[in-house]
């Protein structure tokens, strides 16, 4: 997955498009292609397709969360559209928390510099001149 793409939905869509391109380029459409749902091999293809999409998902934290979600929602194992929607939702949540964490780190750094300078000023001003 291309993490340089800022838009979460575009990133997930790009992942699915690249997966389809790889499947097509290597002649695996009969095994991993989305195809029509009235074909006899559709269910097995979707299971394998969803398994492969999940197996190669990045970042790892998103992959682990999706693996746990698949246990709770088994439909995600065999419906790539539901998998796509769940991925978009989870990726948005993770990106939101990632951005919050970055903002908190920046605030902590700013506070840390402010505390250091205040403490340094207090230490300098609290020194009394020596009596000789």
Beta strands, then each sheet from edge to edge (+ up, - down):
end
